[in-house]
Amino acid sequence: MQAKPAVVRYPEADSTNSLALELGRQGAPHGTVVVAARQTGGRGRAGRGFVSPPGGLYMSVILRPDLALGYLRLVTLAAGVACSVVLEKHGISPLLKWPNDLYCGRKKLGGILTETAPWSAAQAGVPFVVVGIGLNVNSLPADFPPPLPDLVTSLSEITHRRHDLDLLRREIVRQLDYLVSGLEHNTEALFSLWRQRDFLLGRNISWQDENGLVVHGTGAGLLPDGSYRLRTPEGLIHPILAGVLKVHPGRLTG
C-alpha cells in the first residue's frame, strides 16, 4: 500500500527545504509537506538567505511529477502562479518577479526555491522535486532586521487582518499540484497565467550573468521555453536562464 502524504510540522527549522530533501531521499510520497513556524537558515536562490520571522508561511512540498526533465525548471513558475492565484482569493493581487519572487507594489511578499534530487539512473530521471515557499503572511515589516522593513510587505499589512496559515497552505499545495500535473500537456496555459502577473514587464531592469557581465534594458516577458527576455535600448533581446535580475527606478517602454 502506498504511503499517504503527511504534513510534518516543526516549531523551528534551519530550512524546510533541507528537511524535505532528506525526507524525499527516505521515500516520502508525493505531496508530503514540511512546515516550520520560523526558519533560522532559510535559503533563497544563489545561496542568498531568506529571513523567516514568526508569522510567515514557510513550507516545502515534495513532488514526484511524471515530467520530462526539460519541464522540471517550469515548476518554479507554477509555484509562483499557485501562490498568486490563492492570495488573490484573500484580498491581494501579487505580481511575479522572474523566476521566483512575489511582489506587491515595489515590496517583496515572498519567494520560492525549487531544488531537485540528484539524477537517478535507476529511475531514468529525477526522482523528486522540493518546492520551498516562504510567504510573509502575519508577520509585519517591523519583524524583519534592517534594511528589510523598507523592502518587504505582508498579507496582514496589506489586508489589515490576520490569516489562517493552514488554510493558505492547503490551498497553495492543491493549486500547485494541479498546475504541475498539467505542465507537460498544457504549458501555454501556465505561461498565460504567469504573463498576466509579470512584475518586470516594461520596467527598467538589469541582468548580471554568472561571469559578472551586466546588461541594462527593459523587461520583455517570457520566452516560449520559460526563460525571461531583456530588451536593450538598441532593441537586442537577451534570453535569461540564470543570473540576477534587478529592478531600477523609472519605467521604460519598448
MARBA-3410 file (N, C-alpha, C, O; in Angstrom, 1 decimal):
254
0.9,-1.2,0.0,0.0,0.0,0.0,0.9,1.2,0.0,1.8,1.3,0.8 ~ 0.6,2.2,-0.9,1.4,3.4,-1.0,1.2,4.3,0.2,0.1,4.5,0.6 ~ 2.3,4.9,0.7,2.2,5.8,1.9,1.4,7.0,1.5,1.6,7.5,0.3 ~ 0.7,7.6,2.4,0.0,8.8,2.2,0.8,10.0,2.5,1.6,9.9,3.4 ~ 0.7,11.1,1.8,1.4,12.3,2.1,1.1,12.8,3.5,-0.1,12.7,3.9
2.0,13.4,4.2,1.8,13.9,5.5,2.2,15.4,5.6,2.9,15.8,4.7 ~ 1.8,16.0,6.6,2.2,17.4,6.9,3.1,17.2,8.2,2.7,16.9,9.2 ~ 4.4,17.5,8.0,5.4,17.4,9.1,5.7,18.8,9.6,6.2,19.6,8.9 ~ 5.4,19.0,10.9,5.5,20.3,11.5,6.7,20.5,12.4,7.0,19.5,13.2 ~ 7.3,21.6,12.4,8.4,22.0,13.3,8.1,23.4,13.8,7.7,24.3,13.1
8.3,23.6,15.1,8.2,25.0,15.7,9.3,25.8,15.1,9.2,27.0,15.0 ~ 10.5,25.2,14.8,11.6,25.9,14.3,12.5,25.0,13.5,12.6,23.8,13.8 ~ 13.0,25.4,12.4,13.8,24.6,11.5,14.9,25.5,10.9,14.7,26.7,10.7 ~ 16.0,24.9,10.6,17.1,25.6,9.9,16.5,25.9,8.5,16.6,27.1,8.1 ~ 16.1,24.9,7.8,15.5,25.1,6.4,14.5,24.0,6.2,14.9,22.8,6.2
13.3,24.4,5.8,12.3,23.3,5.5,12.7,22.6,4.2,12.4,21.4,4.1 ~ 13.4,23.2,3.3,13.9,22.5,2.1,14.9,21.5,2.4,14.8,20.4,1.9 ~ 15.8,21.7,3.4,16.8,20.7,3.8,16.1,19.5,4.4,16.5,18.4,4.1 ~ 15.1,19.8,5.2,14.4,18.6,5.8,13.6,17.9,4.8,13.5,16.6,4.8 ~ 12.9,18.6,3.8,12.1,17.9,2.8,13.0,17.1,1.9,12.6,16.0,1.5
14.2,17.6,1.5,15.1,16.8,0.7,15.5,15.5,1.4,15.6,14.5,0.7 ~ 15.7,15.6,2.7,16.1,14.3,3.4,14.9,13.4,3.4,15.1,12.2,3.2 ~ 13.7,13.9,3.7,12.5,13.0,3.7,12.3,12.4,2.3,11.9,11.3,2.2 ~ 12.5,13.2,1.3,12.4,12.7,-0.1,13.4,11.6,-0.4,13.0,10.6,-1.0 ~ 14.6,11.7,0.1,15.6,10.6,-0.1,15.2,9.4,0.7,15.5,8.3,0.3
14.4,9.6,1.8,13.9,8.4,2.6,12.6,7.8,2.0,12.1,6.8,2.5 ~ 12.1,8.4,0.9,10.9,7.8,0.2,9.6,8.5,0.5,8.6,7.9,0.2 ~ 9.6,9.7,1.2,8.4,10.3,1.5,7.6,10.5,0.2,8.1,10.8,-0.9 ~ 6.3,10.3,0.2,5.5,10.3,-1.0,5.2,11.7,-1.6,5.4,12.7,-0.9 ~ 4.7,11.7,-2.8,4.3,12.9,-3.5,3.3,13.6,-2.6,2.3,13.0,-2.1
3.4,14.9,-2.4,2.5,15.7,-1.7,2.9,15.9,-0.2,2.2,16.7,0.5 ~ 3.9,15.3,0.3,4.4,15.5,1.6,4.8,16.9,1.8,5.5,17.5,1.0 ~ 4.4,17.6,2.9,4.7,19.0,3.2,5.5,19.1,4.5,5.1,18.5,5.5 ~ 6.6,19.9,4.5,7.3,20.2,5.7,7.0,21.7,6.0,7.2,22.5,5.2 ~ 6.5,22.0,7.3,6.2,23.3,7.7,6.9,23.7,8.9,7.1,22.8,9.8
7.4,24.9,9.0,8.1,25.4,10.2,7.5,26.8,10.6,7.1,27.6,9.7 ~ 7.3,27.0,11.9,6.8,28.3,12.3,7.8,29.4,12.1,7.5,30.6,11.9 ~ 9.1,29.1,12.1,10.2,30.0,11.7,11.4,29.2,11.2,11.5,28.0,11.5 ~ 12.2,29.9,10.4,13.4,29.2,10.0,14.6,30.0,10.5,14.6,31.3,10.5 ~ 15.7,29.3,10.8,16.9,30.0,11.2,17.9,30.1,10.1,18.9,30.9,10.2
17.7,29.3,9.0,18.7,29.3,7.9,18.0,29.1,6.6,18.4,28.4,5.7 ~ 16.9,29.9,6.4,16.1,29.8,5.2,17.0,30.2,4.0,17.9,31.1,4.1 ~ 16.8,29.6,2.9,17.6,29.8,1.7,16.8,30.4,0.5,15.7,30.0,0.3 ~ 17.5,31.2,-0.2,16.9,31.7,-1.5,17.8,31.3,-2.6,18.7,30.4,-2.4 ~ 17.6,31.8,-3.8,18.4,31.5,-5.0,19.9,31.9,-4.8,20.1,32.9,-4.1
20.8,31.2,-5.4,22.2,31.5,-5.5,22.8,31.6,-4.1,23.7,32.4,-3.8 ~ 22.3,30.9,-3.1,22.8,30.8,-1.8,22.5,32.0,-0.9,23.0,32.1,0.2 ~ 21.6,32.9,-1.4,21.2,34.0,-0.5,20.3,33.5,0.6,19.6,32.5,0.5 ~ 20.3,34.3,1.7,19.5,33.9,2.9,18.1,34.4,2.7,17.8,35.3,1.9 ~ 17.1,33.7,3.4,15.7,34.1,3.3,15.3,34.3,4.8,15.1,33.3,5.5
15.1,35.5,5.2,14.8,35.8,6.6,13.3,35.4,6.9,12.4,35.7,6.1 ~ 13.2,34.6,8.0,11.9,33.9,8.2,11.4,34.1,9.7,11.5,33.2,10.4 ~ 10.9,35.3,10.0,10.4,35.5,11.4,9.1,34.8,11.6,8.4,34.4,10.6 ~ 8.7,34.6,12.9,7.4,34.0,13.1,6.2,34.8,12.4,6.3,36.0,12.3 ~ 5.2,34.1,12.1,4.0,34.7,11.4,4.0,34.5,9.9,2.9,34.7,9.3
5.1,34.0,9.3,5.1,33.7,7.9,4.7,32.2,7.6,4.6,31.4,8.6 ~ 4.4,32.0,6.4,4.2,30.6,5.9,5.4,30.1,5.3,5.8,30.5,4.2 ~ 6.1,29.1,6.0,7.3,28.6,5.5,7.1,27.1,5.3,7.0,26.3,6.3 ~ 7.1,26.6,4.1,6.8,25.2,3.8,7.6,24.7,2.6,8.0,25.5,1.7 ~ 7.8,23.4,2.6,8.4,22.8,1.4,7.6,21.6,1.0,7.2,20.8,1.9
7.3,21.5,-0.3,6.4,20.4,-0.8,7.3,19.4,-1.6,8.0,19.8,-2.5 ~ 7.1,18.1,-1.3,7.8,17.1,-2.1,6.9,16.7,-3.2,5.8,16.2,-3.0 ~ 7.4,16.8,-4.4,6.6,16.4,-5.6,7.4,15.4,-6.4,8.6,15.4,-6.5 ~ 6.6,14.4,-6.8,7.2,13.3,-7.7,6.4,13.3,-9.0,5.7,12.4,-9.3 ~ 6.6,14.4,-9.8,5.8,14.5,-11.0,6.3,13.7,-12.1,7.5,13.4,-12.2
5.4,13.2,-13.0,5.7,12.4,-14.1,6.0,13.4,-15.3,5.2,13.6,-16.2 ~ 7.2,14.0,-15.3,7.5,15.0,-16.2,8.9,14.7,-16.9,9.8,14.2,-16.2 ~ 9.0,15.1,-18.1,10.3,15.0,-18.8,11.2,16.1,-18.1,10.7,17.1,-17.6 ~ 12.5,15.8,-18.2,13.5,16.6,-17.5,13.3,18.1,-17.9,13.5,19.0,-17.0 ~ 13.1,18.4,-19.1,13.0,19.8,-19.6,11.9,20.6,-19.0,12.0,21.8,-19.0
10.9,19.9,-18.4,9.8,20.6,-17.8,10.0,20.9,-16.3,9.3,21.8,-15.8 ~ 11.0,20.3,-15.7,11.1,20.5,-14.3,11.4,21.9,-13.9,11.0,22.4,-12.8 ~ 12.2,22.7,-14.7,12.5,24.0,-14.3,11.3,24.9,-14.4,11.4,26.1,-13.9 ~ 10.2,24.5,-15.0,9.0,25.3,-15.0,8.2,25.1,-13.7,7.2,25.9,-13.5 ~ 8.6,24.2,-12.8,7.9,24.0,-11.6,7.9,25.3,-10.7,6.9,25.6,-10.0
9.0,26.0,-10.8,9.1,27.3,-10.0,8.1,28.3,-10.5,7.5,29.0,-9.7 ~ 7.9,28.4,-11.8,6.9,29.3,-12.4,5.5,28.9,-11.9,4.7,29.7,-11.6 ~ 5.3,27.5,-11.9,4.0,27.0,-11.5,3.7,27.4,-10.0,2.6,27.7,-9.6 ~ 4.8,27.3,-9.2,4.6,27.6,-7.8,4.3,29.1,-7.6,3.4,29.4,-6.7 ~ 4.9,30.0,-8.4,4.6,31.4,-8.3,3.1,31.7,-8.6,2.4,32.4,-8.0
2.7,31.0,-9.7,1.3,31.2,-10.1,0.3,30.7,-9.1,-0.7,31.3,-8.8 ~ 0.7,29.5,-8.5,-0.2,28.9,-7.5,-0.4,29.8,-6.3,-1.5,30.0,-5.8 ~ 0.8,30.4,-5.8,0.7,31.3,-4.7,-0.2,32.6,-5.1,-1.0,33.0,-4.3 ~ 0.0,33.1,-6.3,-0.7,34.3,-6.7,-2.2,34.0,-6.7,-3.0,34.8,-6.3 ~ -2.6,32.9,-7.4,-4.0,32.6,-7.5,-4.7,32.5,-6.2,-5.8,33.0,-6.0
-4.0,31.8,-5.2,-4.6,31.7,-3.9,-4.6,33.0,-3.2,-5.7,33.3,-2.6 ~ -3.6,33.8,-3.2,-3.6,35.1,-2.5,-4.6,36.1,-3.0,-5.1,36.9,-2.3 ~ -4.9,35.9,-4.3,-5.9,36.8,-4.9,-7.3,36.5,-4.3,-8.1,37.4,-4.2 ~ -7.5,35.3,-3.8,-8.7,35.0,-3.2,-8.8,35.6,-1.7,-9.8,35.6,-1.1 ~ -7.6,36.0,-1.3,-7.6,36.5,0.1,-7.3,38.0,0.1,-6.9,38.6,1.2
-7.6,38.7,-1.0,-7.6,40.1,-0.9,-6.5,40.9,-1.5,-6.5,42.1,-1.4 ~ -5.5,40.2,-2.1,-4.4,41.0,-2.7,-4.1,40.4,-4.1,-4.5,39.3,-4.5 ~ -3.4,41.2,-4.9,-3.0,40.7,-6.3,-1.5,40.9,-6.5,-1.1,41.8,-7.1 ~ -0.8,39.9,-6.0,0.7,40.0,-6.2,1.1,39.8,-7.6,0.4,39.1,-8.4 ~ 2.3,40.3,-7.9,2.9,40.1,-9.2,4.2,39.2,-9.1,4.7,39.1,-8.0
4.6,38.7,-10.2,5.7,37.7,-10.1,6.9,38.2,-10.8,6.9,38.6,-11.9 ~ 8.0,38.3,-10.0,9.3,38.7,-10.5,10.1,37.4,-10.9,10.4,36.6,-10.0 ~ 10.4,37.3,-12.2,11.0,36.1,-12.7,12.4,35.9,-12.0,13.1,36.8,-11.8 ~ 12.6,34.6,-11.5,11.8,33.5,-11.7,11.0,33.1,-10.5,10.1,32.2,-10.6 ~ 11.3,33.7,-9.3,10.8,33.1,-8.1,10.3,34.0,-7.0,10.2,33.5,-5.8
10.1,35.2,-7.2,9.6,36.1,-6.2,8.2,36.7,-6.4,7.8,36.8,-7.5 ~ 7.6,37.0,-5.3,6.2,37.6,-5.3,6.4,39.1,-4.8,7.0,39.3,-3.7 ~ 5.7,40.0,-5.5,5.8,41.4,-5.1,4.4,42.0,-5.0,3.5,41.6,-5.8 ~ 4.2,43.0,-4.1,3.1,43.8,-4.1,3.6,45.2,-4.1,4.4,45.6,-3.2 ~ 3.2,46.0,-5.0,3.8,47.3,-5.2,5.3,47.1,-5.6,5.6,46.2,-6.4
6.2,47.8,-4.9,7.6,47.5,-5.1,8.2,46.8,-3.9,9.4,46.8,-3.7 ~ 7.4,46.1,-3.1,7.9,45.4,-1.9,7.7,43.9,-2.1,6.7,43.4,-2.7 ~ 8.7,43.2,-1.6,8.6,41.7,-1.7,7.7,41.1,-0.7,7.7,41.4,0.5 ~ 6.9,40.2,-1.2,5.9,39.5,-0.4,6.4,38.0,0.0,6.0,37.5,1.0 ~ 7.2,37.5,-0.9,7.6,36.1,-0.7,8.6,35.6,-1.7,8.8,36.3,-2.7
9.0,34.4,-1.6,10.0,33.8,-2.5,9.8,32.3,-2.6,9.2,31.7,-1.7 ~ 10.4,31.7,-3.6,10.3,30.3,-3.9,11.7,29.8,-4.2,12.4,30.4,-4.9 ~ 12.0,28.6,-3.7,13.2,27.9,-4.0,12.9,26.5,-4.4,12.5,25.7,-3.5 ~ 13.1,26.1,-5.6,12.9,24.7,-6.1,14.2,24.0,-6.2,15.2,24.5,-6.8 ~ 14.3,22.8,-5.6,15.5,22.0,-5.6,15.1,20.6,-6.0,14.1,20.1,-5.6
16.0,20.0,-6.8,15.7,18.6,-7.3,16.7,17.6,-6.6,17.8,18.0,-6.3 ~ 16.2,16.4,-6.5,17.1,15.3,-6.1,18.1,15.0,-7.2,17.8,15.4,-8.4 ~ 19.2,14.4,-6.9,20.1,14.0,-8.0,19.5,13.1,-9.0,18.6,12.3,-8.7 ~ 20.0,13.2,-10.2,19.6,12.3,-11.3,19.7,10.8,-10.9,20.7,10.5,-10.3 ~ 18.7,10.0,-11.1,18.7,8.6,-10.8,18.8,7.8,-12.1,17.8,7.8,-12.9
19.8,7.0,-12.3,19.9,6.1,-13.4,18.9,5.1,-13.4,18.3,4.7,-14.4 ~ 18.6,4.6,-12.1,17.6,3.5,-11.9,16.2,4.0,-12.4,15.5,3.2,-12.9 ~ 15.9,5.2,-12.1,14.6,5.7,-12.4,14.6,6.5,-13.7,13.6,7.0,-14.2 ~ 15.8,6.6,-14.3,15.9,7.3,-15.6,15.4,8.7,-15.5,14.7,9.2,-16.4 ~ 15.7,9.4,-14.4,15.2,10.8,-14.3,15.5,11.3,-12.9,16.2,10.7,-12.1
14.9,12.4,-12.5,15.0,13.0,-11.2,13.8,12.4,-10.4,12.7,12.6,-10.7 ~ 14.1,11.7,-9.3,13.0,11.0,-8.5,12.0,12.0,-7.9,10.9,11.6,-7.7 ~ 12.5,13.2,-7.4,11.5,14.1,-6.8,12.1,15.5,-6.8,13.2,15.7,-7.1 ~ 11.1,16.4,-6.6,11.4,17.9,-6.6,10.9,18.4,-5.3,9.8,18.0,-4.8 ~ 11.7,19.3,-4.7,11.2,20.0,-3.5,10.9,21.5,-3.8,11.8,22.2,-4.3
9.7,21.9,-3.5,9.4,23.3,-3.8,9.2,24.0,-2.4,8.3,23.8,-1.7 ~ 10.2,24.9,-2.2,10.2,25.7,-0.9,9.4,27.0,-1.2,9.8,27.7,-2.1 ~ 8.5,27.3,-0.3,7.7,28.5,-0.4,7.8,29.3,0.9,7.5,28.7,2.0 ~ 8.2,30.6,0.8,8.1,31.4,2.0,7.3,32.6,1.7,7.6,33.4,0.8 ~ 6.2,32.8,2.5,5.4,34.0,2.3,5.2,34.8,3.6,5.1,34.2,4.7
5.3,36.1,3.5,5.1,37.0,4.6,3.6,37.1,4.8,2.9,37.8,4.0 ~ 3.1,36.4,5.8,1.6,36.4,6.0,1.2,37.3,7.1,0.7,38.4,6.9 ~ 1.4,36.8,8.4,1.0,37.6,9.5,2.2,38.3,10.2,2.0,39.0,11.2 ~ 3.4,38.2,9.6,4.5,39.0,10.1,4.3,40.4,9.6,3.6,40.6,8.6 ~ 5.0,41.3,10.2,5.0,42.7,9.8,6.4,43.2,9.4,7.3,42.6,9.9
6.5,44.2,8.6,7.9,44.7,8.3,8.8,44.9,9.5,10.0,44.7,9.4 ~ 8.2,45.4,10.6,9.0,45.6,11.8,9.6,44.4,12.4,10.5,44.4,13.2 ~ 9.1,43.2,12.0,9.6,41.9,12.5,10.9,41.5,11.8,11.6,40.6,12.2 ~ 11.3,42.3,10.7,12.5,42.0,9.9,13.6,42.9,10.3,13.4,44.0,10.7 ~ 14.9,42.4,10.2,16.0,43.3,10.5,16.3,44.3,9.4,15.9,44.1,8.3
16.9,45.4,9.8,17.2,46.4,8.7,18.1,45.8,7.7,19.0,45.0,8.0 ~ 18.0,46.2,6.4,17.1,47.3,5.9,15.8,46.7,5.4,15.1,47.4,4.7 ~ 15.5,45.5,5.7,14.3,44.8,5.1,13.0,45.5,5.4,12.1,45.4,4.6 ~ 12.7,46.1,6.6,11.4,46.7,6.8,11.0,47.7,5.6,9.8,47.9,5.4 ~ 12.0,48.3,4.9,11.6,49.2,3.8,11.4,48.4,2.5,11.0,49.0,1.5
11.7,47.1,2.5,11.8,46.4,1.3,10.7,45.3,1.2,10.5,44.8,0.1 ~ 10.1,44.9,2.3,9.2,43.8,2.3,7.8,44.3,2.8,7.6,45.3,3.4 ~ 6.8,43.4,2.5,5.4,43.7,3.0,4.9,42.3,3.3,5.5,41.3,3.2 ~ 3.6,42.3,3.8,3.0,41.0,4.2,1.5,41.1,3.9,0.9,42.1,3.7 ~ 0.9,39.9,3.8,-0.5,39.8,3.6,-1.3,40.5,4.7,-2.3,41.2,4.4
-0.9,40.4,5.9,-1.5,41.0,7.0,-1.4,42.6,6.9,-2.4,43.3,7.2 ~ -0.3,43.1,6.6,-0.1,44.5,6.5,-1.0,45.1,5.4,-1.6,46.2,5.6 ~ -1.2,44.4,4.3,-1.9,44.9,3.2,-3.4,44.8,3.4,-4.2,45.7,3.1 ~ -3.9,43.7,4.1,-5.3,43.5,4.3,-5.8,44.0,5.6,-7.0,44.0,5.9 ~ -4.9,44.3,6.5,-5.2,44.7,7.9,-6.0,43.7,8.7,-6.8,44.0,9.5
-5.6,42.4,8.5,-6.2,41.4,9.3,-5.2,40.2,9.2,-4.4,40.1,8.3 ~ -5.4,39.3,10.2,-4.6,38.1,10.2,-5.2,37.0,9.4,-6.4,37.0,9.1 ~ -4.4,36.0,9.0,-4.9,35.0,8.1,-4.5,33.6,8.6,-3.5,33.4,9.3 ~ -5.3,32.6,8.2,-5.1,31.2,8.7,-4.0,30.6,7.8,-4.2,30.3,6.6 ~ -2.9,30.3,8.5,-1.7,29.7,7.7,-2.0,28.3,7.2,-1.6,28.0,6.1
-2.7,27.5,8.0,-3.1,26.2,7.5,-4.0,26.2,6.3,-3.8,25.4,5.3 ~ -4.9,27.1,6.3,-5.8,27.3,5.1,-5.0,27.7,3.9,-5.2,27.1,2.8 ~ -4.1,28.6,4.0,-3.3,29.1,2.9,-2.4,27.9,2.4,-2.3,27.7,1.2 ~ -1.9,27.2,3.3,-1.0,26.0,2.9,-1.8,25.0,2.1,-1.3,24.6,1.0 ~ -3.0,24.6,2.6,-3.8,23.6,1.9,-4.1,24.1,0.5,-4.1,23.4,-0.5
-4.5,25.4,0.4,-5.0,25.9,-0.9,-3.8,26.0,-1.9,-4.0,25.7,-3.1 ~ -2.6,26.4,-1.4,-1.5,26.5,-2.3,-1.0,25.2,-2.8,-0.7,25.0,-3.9 ~ -0.9,24.2,-1.9,-0.5,22.9,-2.2,-1.5,22.3,-3.3,-1.0,21.7,-4.2 ~ -2.7,22.5,-3.1,-3.7,21.9,-4.0,-3.6,22.6,-5.4,-3.6,21.9,-6.4 ~ -3.4,23.9,-5.4,-3.2,24.6,-6.7,-1.9,24.3,-7.4,-1.8,24.1,-8.6
-0.8,24.1,-6.6,0.5,23.7,-7.1,0.4,22.4,-7.8,0.9,22.2,-8.9 ~ -0.2,21.4,-7.1,-0.3,20.1,-7.6,-1.1,20.1,-8.9,-0.8,19.4,-9.9 ~ -2.2,20.9,-9.0,-3.0,21.0,-10.2,-2.2,21.5,-11.4,-2.2,21.0,-12.5 ~ -1.4,22.6,-11.1,-0.7,23.2,-12.2,0.5,22.3,-12.7,0.7,22.3,-13.9 ~ 1.2,21.7,-11.7,2.3,20.8,-12.1,1.8,19.6,-12.9,2.5,19.2,-13.8
0.7,19.1,-12.5,0.1,17.9,-13.2,-0.2,18.2,-14.7,-0.2,17.3,-15.5 ~ -0.4,19.5,-15.0,-0.8,19.8,-16.4,0.4,20.4,-17.2,0.2,20.8,-18.3 ~ 1.5,20.4,-16.6,2.7,21.2,-17.2,3.0,20.6,-18.6,3.1,21.4,-19.6 ~ 3.2,19.3,-18.7,3.7,18.7,-19.9,2.7,18.8,-21.1,3.1,18.8,-22.3 ~ 1.4,18.9,-20.7,0.4,18.8,-21.8,-0.2,20.2,-22.1,-0.8,20.4,-23.1
0.0,21.1,-21.2,-0.6,22.5,-21.4,0.3,23.6,-20.8,-0.2,24.3,-20.0 ~ 1.5,23.6,-21.3,2.4,24.6,-20.8,2.0,26.0,-21.1,2.1,26.9,-20.2 ~ 1.3,26.2,-22.2,0.9,27.6,-22.6,-0.1,28.2,-21.6,-0.2,29.4,-21.4 ~ -0.9,27.3,-21.0,-1.9,27.7,-20.0,-1.2,28.3,-18.8,-1.6,29.4,-18.3 ~ -0.1,27.7,-18.4,0.7,28.2,-17.2,1.3,29.5,-17.6,1.3,30.5,-16.9
1.9,29.6,-18.8,2.6,30.8,-19.3,1.6,32.0,-19.3,2.0,33.1,-19.0 ~ 0.4,31.7,-19.8,-0.6,32.7,-19.9,-0.9,33.3,-18.5,-1.0,34.5,-18.3 ~ -1.1,32.4,-17.5,-1.4,32.9,-16.2,-0.2,33.7,-15.6,-0.4,34.7,-14.9 ~ 1.0,33.2,-15.9,2.2,33.9,-15.4,2.4,35.3,-16.0,2.7,36.2,-15.3 ~ 2.1,35.3,-17.3,2.3,36.6,-18.1,1.3,37.7,-17.5,1.7,38.9,-17.6
0.2,37.3,-17.1,-0.8,38.2,-16.6,-0.3,38.9,-15.3,-0.9,39.9,-14.8 ~ 0.7,38.3,-14.7,1.2,38.8,-13.4,2.7,39.2,-13.4,3.4,39.1,-12.4 ~ 3.2,39.5,-14.6,4.6,39.8,-14.8,5.0,41.1,-14.2,4.6,42.2,-14.7 ~ 5.8,41.1,-13.1,6.3,42.3,-12.4,7.3,43.1,-13.2,7.4,44.3,-13.1 ~ 8.1,42.4,-14.0,9.2,43.0,-14.7,8.8,43.6,-16.1,9.6,44.4,-16.6
7.7,43.3,-16.6,7.3,43.7,-17.9,7.3,45.2,-18.1,6.6,45.9,-17.3 ~ 8.1,45.8,-19.0,8.2,47.2,-19.2,9.0,48.0,-18.2,9.2,49.2,-18.4 ~ 9.5,47.3,-17.2,10.3,48.0,-16.2,11.8,48.1,-16.6,12.3,47.3,-17.4 ~ 12.4,49.1,-16.1,13.9,49.3,-16.2,14.6,48.3,-15.4,14.6,48.4,-14.2 ~ 15.3,47.3,-16.0,15.9,46.3,-15.3,17.4,46.1,-15.7,17.8,46.6,-16.8
18.1,45.4,-14.9,19.5,45.0,-15.3,19.6,43.5,-15.0,19.0,42.9,-14.1 ~ 20.5,42.9,-15.8,20.8,41.4,-15.6,22.3,41.3,-15.5,23.1,41.7,-16.3 ~ 22.7,40.5,-14.4,24.1,40.2,-14.3,24.2,38.7,-14.4,23.6,37.9,-13.7 ~ 25.1,38.3,-15.4,25.2,36.9,-15.6,26.2,36.3,-14.7,26.8,37.0,-13.8 ~ 26.4,35.0,-14.8,27.3,34.2,-13.8,28.7,34.6,-13.9,29.5,34.3,-13.0
29.1,35.3,-14.9,30.5,35.8,-15.1,30.7,37.3,-14.7,31.8,37.8,-14.8 ~ 29.6,37.9,-14.2,29.7,39.3,-13.7,29.3,40.3,-14.8,29.3,41.5,-14.5 ~ 29.0,39.9,-16.0,28.6,40.8,-17.1,27.3,41.4,-16.7,26.3,40.7,-16.4 ~ 27.1,42.7,-16.8,25.8,43.4,-16.5,25.3,44.0,-17.8,26.0,44.7,-18.5 ~ 24.0,43.7,-18.1,23.3,44.3,-19.2,22.1,45.0,-18.7,21.3,44.5,-17.9
21.8,46.2,-19.3,20.7,47.0,-18.9,19.6,47.0,-20.0,20.0,47.0,-21.2 ~ 18.4,47.1,-19.6,17.3,47.2,-20.6,16.0,47.2,-20.0,15.8,47.7,-18.9 ~ 15.0,46.6,-20.7,13.6,46.6,-20.3,13.1,45.1,-20.2,13.4,44.3,-21.1 ~ 12.3,44.9,-19.2,11.7,43.5,-19.1,10.7,43.3,-20.3,9.9,44.2,-20.5 ~ 10.9,42.2,-21.0,10.1,42.0,-22.2,9.4,40.7,-22.2,8.9,40.2,-23.2
9.2,40.1,-21.0,8.3,38.9,-20.9,8.9,37.6,-21.1,10.1,37.5,-21.4 ~ 8.1,36.5,-20.9,8.6,35.2,-21.0,8.8,34.8,-22.5,8.2,35.2,-23.4 ~ 9.8,33.9,-22.6,10.0,33.2,-23.9,9.3,31.9,-23.9,8.9,31.4,-22.8 ~ 9.1,31.3,-25.0,8.4,30.0,-25.1,8.9,28.9,-24.3,8.3,27.9,-24.0 ~ 10.2,29.0,-23.9,10.8,27.9,-23.1,10.8,28.2,-21.6,11.3,27.5,-20.8
10.2,29.3,-21.2,10.1,29.7,-19.8,11.2,30.6,-19.3,11.1,31.0,-18.2 ~ 12.2,30.9,-20.1,13.2,31.8,-19.8,12.7,33.2,-19.9,11.6,33.4,-20.5 ~ 13.4,34.2,-19.4,12.9,35.6,-19.5,13.8,36.4,-20.5,14.9,36.0,-20.8 ~ 13.2,37.4,-21.0,13.9,38.2,-22.0,14.1,39.7,-21.6,13.1,40.3,-21.1 ~ 15.2,40.2,-21.8,15.6,41.6,-21.6,15.8,42.2,-22.9,16.5,41.7,-23.8
15.2,43.4,-23.2,15.4,44.1,-24.4,16.2,45.3,-24.2,15.9,46.2,-23.4 ~ 17.4,45.4,-24.8,18.3,46.5,-24.7,17.7,47.8,-25.4,16.8,47.6,-26.2 ~ 18.3,49.0,-25.0,17.8,50.2,-25.7,18.0,50.1,-27.3,17.3,50.8,-28.0 ~ 18.9,49.2,-27.7,19.2,49.1,-29.1,18.2,48.1,-29.8,18.2,47.9,-31.0 ~ 17.4,47.4,-29.0,16.4,46.5,-29.5,16.9,45.1,-29.5,16.1,44.2,-30.0
18.0,44.8,-28.9,18.5,43.4,-28.9,17.8,42.7,-27.7,17.5,43.3,-26.7 ~ 17.5,41.4,-28.0,16.9,40.6,-26.9,17.9,39.6,-26.3,18.6,38.9,-27.0 ~ 18.0,39.7,-25.0,18.9,38.7,-24.2,18.0,37.7,-23.5,17.2,38.1,-22.6 ~ 18.0,36.4,-23.9,17.3,35.4,-23.2,18.0,35.1,-21.9,19.2,34.9,-21.9 ~ 17.3,35.0,-20.8,17.9,34.9,-19.4,17.4,33.5,-18.9,16.2,33.3,-18.6
18.4,32.7,-18.6,18.1,31.4,-17.9,18.6,31.4,-16.5,18.1,30.6,-15.7 ~ 19.6,32.2,-16.2,20.2,32.2,-14.8,20.7,33.6,-14.6,20.6,34.5,-15.4 ~ 21.3,33.8,-13.4,21.9,35.1,-13.1,20.9,35.9,-12.2,20.0,35.4,-11.7 ~ 21.2,37.2,-12.1,20.5,38.1,-11.2,19.8,39.2,-12.0,20.4,39.9,-12.8 ~ 18.5,39.3,-11.7,17.7,40.4,-12.3,17.4,41.4,-11.3,16.9,41.1,-10.2
17.6,42.7,-11.6,17.3,43.8,-10.6,16.4,44.8,-11.3,16.6,45.1,-12.5 ~ 15.5,45.4,-10.5,14.7,46.5,-11.0,15.2,47.8,-10.6,15.7,48.0,-9.4 ~ 15.2,48.8,-11.5,15.7,50.1,-11.2,14.6,51.1,-11.3,13.6,50.9,-12.0 ~ 14.8,52.3,-10.7,13.8,53.4,-10.8,13.4,53.7,-12.2,14.2,53.7,-13.1 ~ 12.2,54.1,-12.3,11.7,54.5,-13.7,11.1,53.4,-14.4,11.2,52.2,-14.0
10.3,53.7,-15.4,9.7,52.7,-16.2,9.9,53.0,-17.7,9.6,54.1,-18.1 ~ 10.4,52.0,-18.4,10.7,52.2,-19.8,9.6,51.6,-20.7,8.8,50.8,-20.2 ~ 9.6,51.9,-21.9,8.7,51.2,-22.9,9.6,50.7,-24.0,10.8,51.1,-24.2 ~ 9.1,49.8,-24.8,9.9,49.3,-25.9,10.0,47.8,-25.8,10.6,47.2,-26.7
END
